[in-house]
């Protein structure tokens, strides 16, 4: 997949700089940190575009599934591009699909599934309003 095709396959791209603390003893970004990059890009979108109130909102998104396939290493200092799209938007759940790239080189691909639940009861709630609108912006057809 060329850069233009890859860029069009994701609705949102964000630059994520690696940090000194991201490297492990093998000299590359530790595998768990890729999940942190993906989770941060998702939640930044939900907060900024969807109005998600992570501290006091009635609904919160809980990760119920995640996956990452690693293709090439990254290291500090680098700036990675993280692509985000929605692969499936249900009544109370969403599957985010992500791509981590460096200068067009695939580093990793992954997904997260969030189920939105009531903060107090932890029971699923419908995704509605600005949050649903923000998620619909990420659906690539």
Rosetta silent file (secondary structure, phi, psi, omega in degrees, C-alpha in Angstrom):
SEQUENCE: XXXXXXXXXXXXXXXXXXXXXXXXXXXXXXXXXXXXXXXXXXXXXXXXXXXXXXXXXXXXXXXXXXXXXXXXXXXXXXXXXXXXXXXXXXXXXXXXXXXXXXXXXXXXXXXXXXXXXXXXXXXXXXXXXXXXXXXXXXXXX
SCORE:     score description
SCORE:     0.000 S_00000001
   1 L     0.000  124.523  179.494    0.000    0.000    0.000 S_00000001
   2 L   -76.372  171.167 -176.094    1.525    3.327   -1.034 S_00000001
   3 H   -59.059  -42.643 -178.031    1.528    6.401    1.225 S_00000001
   4 H   -65.863  -41.656  178.483   -1.481    8.035   -0.453 S_00000001
   5 H   -65.426  -43.108  178.618   -3.574    4.871   -0.228 S_00000001
   6 H   -63.135  -42.767 -179.430   -2.579    4.367    3.403 S_00000001
   7 H   -62.342  -40.614 -179.089   -3.360    7.990    4.238 S_00000001
   8 H   -73.159  -18.853 -177.516   -6.823    7.741    2.659 S_00000001
   9 L   -77.067  -11.301 -179.066   -7.567    4.506    4.525 S_00000001
  10 L  -126.249  136.048 -175.095   -7.671    6.342    7.868 S_00000001
  11 L   -76.345  -23.933 -175.074   -9.902    9.311    8.673 S_00000001
  12 E  -140.723  135.979  175.966   -7.543   10.930   11.181 S_00000001
  13 E  -125.127  142.607  178.605   -3.758   11.077   11.484 S_00000001
  14 E  -139.507  138.842  172.890   -1.761   12.372   14.410 S_00000001
  15 E   -79.250  135.480  177.790    1.966   12.778   14.988 S_00000001
  16 E  -130.347  112.431  177.236    3.212   11.056   18.135 S_00000001
  17 E   -77.335  139.273  172.937    6.792   11.695   19.247 S_00000001
  18 L   -73.297  158.068 -179.716    8.578    8.848   20.941 S_00000001
  19 L  -118.128  156.917  178.108    9.981    9.592   24.394 S_00000001
  20 H   -51.191  -43.225 -176.270   13.269    8.658   26.014 S_00000001
  21 H   -73.740   -8.057  179.923   11.404    6.400   28.445 S_00000001
  22 H   -74.526  -27.359 -178.608    9.698    4.490   25.594 S_00000001
  23 E   -72.385  143.674  174.615   12.872    2.576   24.698 S_00000001
  24 L  -103.323 -173.021 -175.682   13.528   -0.706   26.430 S_00000001
  25 L   -65.758  -14.685  178.813   16.850   -2.408   27.127 S_00000001
  26 L   -88.562   -0.162  175.092   16.923   -3.705   23.535 S_00000001
  27 L    84.952   15.738  176.156   17.096   -0.139   22.201 S_00000001
  28 L  -135.670  168.320  179.365   13.646    0.107   20.642 S_00000001
  29 E   -61.817  127.937 -179.763   10.169    1.178   21.728 S_00000001
  30 L   -64.369  144.688 -175.870    8.756   -1.476   24.034 S_00000001
  31 H   -55.864  -36.947 -179.002    5.778   -3.373   22.626 S_00000001
  32 H   -65.977  -25.730 -178.492    3.427   -2.194   25.394 S_00000001
  33 H   -69.355  -29.875  176.543    4.124    1.440   24.482 S_00000001
  34 H   -58.194  -40.228  177.227    2.521    0.941   21.053 S_00000001
  35 H   -62.907  -38.965  178.731   -0.746    0.306   22.914 S_00000001
  36 H   -64.565  -40.725  176.576   -0.261    3.541   24.860 S_00000001
  37 H   -60.183  -47.667 -178.595    0.214    5.480   21.607 S_00000001
  38 H   -63.107  -46.661 -179.112   -2.969    3.979   20.164 S_00000001
  39 H   -61.155  -39.759  179.725   -4.981    4.499   23.352 S_00000001
  40 H   -65.910  -42.514  179.228   -3.830    8.116   23.592 S_00000001
  41 H   -63.334  -42.741  177.755   -4.793    8.911   19.985 S_00000001
  42 H   -60.310  -53.737 -175.025   -8.236    7.357   20.540 S_00000001
  43 H   -68.956  -32.607  173.755   -8.909    9.172   23.795 S_00000001
  44 H   -59.723  -41.979  178.251   -7.565   12.498   22.521 S_00000001
  45 H   -64.509  -47.197 -178.114  -10.125   12.238   19.696 S_00000001
  46 H   -61.154  -39.158 -179.432  -12.962   11.275   22.048 S_00000001
  47 H   -73.131  -51.310 -174.722  -12.203   14.164   24.397 S_00000001
  48 H   -71.521  -43.491 -174.359  -11.507   16.863   21.786 S_00000001
  49 L   -98.390  -30.906 -175.929  -14.104   15.930   19.153 S_00000001
  50 L  -100.289   -7.140  179.749  -16.666   13.901   21.080 S_00000001
  51 L    71.926   20.712  179.830  -16.762   15.861   24.316 S_00000001
  52 L   -63.785  125.739  177.524  -16.004   12.781   26.416 S_00000001
  53 L   -98.922   97.697 -175.181  -15.604   13.822   30.058 S_00000001
  54 L   -70.964  -17.692 -176.938  -13.169   11.238   31.399 S_00000001
  55 L   -95.594  -35.368 -173.680  -13.358   12.599   34.945 S_00000001
  56 L  -137.297    2.377 -178.412  -17.057   13.174   35.585 S_00000001
  57 L   -66.849  154.641 -178.695  -19.086   12.095   32.541 S_00000001
  58 L   -69.822  -32.299 -178.638  -21.949    9.658   32.954 S_00000001
  59 E  -112.432  144.406  175.453  -20.553    7.322   30.271 S_00000001
  60 E  -134.464  154.903  177.900  -17.030    5.948   29.921 S_00000001
  61 E   -99.168  124.284  176.986  -15.414    3.689   27.351 S_00000001
  62 E  -106.199  132.632  176.744  -13.939    0.435   28.629 S_00000001
  63 E   -75.696  122.545  178.916  -11.473   -1.506   26.503 S_00000001
  64 E  -111.954  -10.141  178.632  -12.750   -5.070   26.119 S_00000001
  65 E  -160.098  142.293  174.198  -10.407   -6.196   23.356 S_00000001
  66 E  -151.038  157.359 -178.410   -7.136   -5.051   21.818 S_00000001
  67 E  -155.564  146.426  174.627   -4.604   -6.355   19.348 S_00000001
  68 E  -144.361  128.891  173.246   -1.347   -5.196   17.822 S_00000001
  69 E  -107.914  123.711 -175.703    0.657   -6.701   14.966 S_00000001
  70 E   -95.885  135.120 -177.808    4.238   -5.449   14.899 S_00000001
  71 L  -115.691  -35.540 -177.711    6.030   -4.960   11.585 S_00000001
  72 L  -156.941  152.921 -177.978    9.161   -2.916   12.333 S_00000001
  73 L   -79.828  155.201  170.347   10.818   -1.323   15.351 S_00000001
  74 L  -122.898  163.647  179.567   10.727    2.325   16.360 S_00000001
  75 L  -152.052  165.509  173.039   13.071    4.060   18.771 S_00000001
  76 L   -82.786  137.533   -2.682   13.679    7.338   20.519 S_00000001
  77 L   -97.836  125.567  175.777   13.982    9.958   19.053 S_00000001
  78 L  -148.263  159.506  170.780   11.414    9.617   16.266 S_00000001
  79 E  -115.397  122.587 -179.846    8.029   11.016   15.369 S_00000001
  80 E   -99.853  154.510  172.290    5.478    8.410   14.377 S_00000001
  81 E  -106.060  130.402  178.758    2.234    8.918   12.482 S_00000001
  82 E  -116.709  119.319  177.146   -0.793    7.192   13.957 S_00000001
  83 E   -94.340  143.054 -177.783   -3.831    6.691   11.748 S_00000001
  84 E  -133.144  135.000  172.575   -7.255    6.201   13.307 S_00000001
  85 E  -147.859  166.067  174.353  -10.521    4.983   11.845 S_00000001
  86 E  -104.887  121.347  177.973  -13.668    3.254   13.041 S_00000001
  87 E   -86.469  -28.650  178.730  -14.140   -0.222   11.616 S_00000001
  88 E  -153.810  131.854  175.404  -17.477   -0.824   13.346 S_00000001
  89 E  -122.526  110.726  179.581  -19.825    1.437   15.281 S_00000001
  90 L   -99.875 -164.135 -179.833  -22.536   -0.377   17.187 S_00000001
  91 L   -66.809  -46.502 -177.690  -25.186    0.722   19.676 S_00000001
  92 L  -127.835    3.475 -177.153  -22.825    0.787   22.672 S_00000001
  93 E  -130.949  161.001  178.261  -19.517   -0.382   21.221 S_00000001
  94 E  -146.754  140.806  174.021  -16.929    0.749   18.734 S_00000001
  95 E  -110.241  114.217  175.445  -13.966   -0.935   17.080 S_00000001
  96 E   -90.367  140.679  174.791  -11.110    1.466   16.388 S_00000001
  97 E  -120.256  135.911 -172.943   -8.503    0.461   13.842 S_00000001
  98 E  -131.756  150.780  176.945   -5.067    2.034   13.970 S_00000001
  99 E  -131.511  129.910  174.529   -1.913    2.207   11.879 S_00000001
 100 E  -107.827  125.410 -176.054    1.501    3.300   13.145 S_00000001
 101 E  -133.160  152.838  171.348    3.830    4.538   10.424 S_00000001
 102 E  -130.447  113.823 -179.202    7.230    6.191   10.090 S_00000001
 103 L    49.201   42.234  179.210    7.745    7.969    6.774 S_00000001
 104 L    83.069  -10.548  179.596    5.212    5.608    5.221 S_00000001
 105 E   -80.164  124.366  177.557    6.884    2.497    6.636 S_00000001
 106 E   -65.919  124.535  175.385    4.399    0.255    8.497 S_00000001
 107 E  -102.619  -39.430 -179.255    5.505   -0.197   12.104 S_00000001
 108 E  -164.564  154.489  171.979    2.347   -1.708   13.571 S_00000001
 109 E  -133.261  143.381 -178.945   -1.377   -2.159   12.987 S_00000001
 110 E  -158.607 -179.397  174.959   -3.911   -2.761   15.694 S_00000001
 111 E  -147.442  156.983  172.974   -7.395   -2.386   17.039 S_00000001
 112 E  -130.995  143.215  170.017   -9.209   -1.544   20.228 S_00000001
 113 E  -116.966  122.511  173.585  -12.835   -2.298   21.087 S_00000001
 114 E  -104.855  139.120  165.354  -14.519    0.021   23.554 S_00000001
 115 E  -111.220  126.712  178.564  -17.870   -0.667   25.151 S_00000001
 116 E   -85.619  129.286 -175.461  -19.430    2.489   26.521 S_00000001
 117 E  -131.122  159.812  171.714  -20.890    1.940   29.953 S_00000001
 118 E   -66.980  131.077 -177.068  -22.544    3.901   32.721 S_00000001
 119 L   -55.682  -41.199 -174.885  -19.789    5.114   35.043 S_00000001
 120 L   -81.364  -46.537 -173.413  -21.625    3.966   38.185 S_00000001
 121 L   -90.762  -19.207 -176.043  -23.302    0.716   37.124 S_00000001
 122 L    62.608   24.255  175.642  -20.793   -0.399   34.465 S_00000001
 123 L   -95.846  143.838 -178.719  -23.729   -1.478   32.301 S_00000001
 124 E   -57.443  142.829  175.882  -23.630   -0.721   28.538 S_00000001
 125 L  -130.374  151.640  178.652  -25.194    2.539   27.374 S_00000001
 126 L   -64.684  145.366  173.021  -25.951    3.758   23.852 S_00000001
 127 L   -86.599  117.193 -174.598  -23.380    5.976   22.157 S_00000001
 128 L  -135.544  177.231  171.531  -25.292    9.155   21.341 S_00000001
 129 H    59.979 -145.290 -177.371  -24.941   12.876   20.713 S_00000001
 130 H   -59.732  -31.701  179.442  -21.589   14.530   20.003 S_00000001
 131 H   -64.310  -46.103  178.910  -19.698   11.365   20.910 S_00000001
 132 H   -64.050  -41.380  178.282  -21.518    9.344   18.255 S_00000001
 133 H   -59.635  -40.863  178.942  -21.019   12.165   15.751 S_00000001
 134 H   -65.584  -38.446  178.613  -17.270   12.191   16.430 S_00000001
 135 H   -69.815  -37.649  178.057  -17.098    8.434   15.951 S_00000001
 136 H   -63.295  -30.169  176.538  -19.088    8.607   12.726 S_00000001
 137 H   -62.504  -24.861 -175.837  -16.459   11.049   11.385 S_00000001
 138 L   -90.949   -5.572  179.822  -13.905    8.246   11.693 S_00000001
 139 E   -74.828  123.481  178.031  -15.826    5.676    9.649 S_00000001
 140 L  -105.288  122.428 -177.371  -14.001    5.132    6.343 S_00000001
 141 L   -97.658    0.000    0.000  -16.192    3.700    3.631 S_00000001
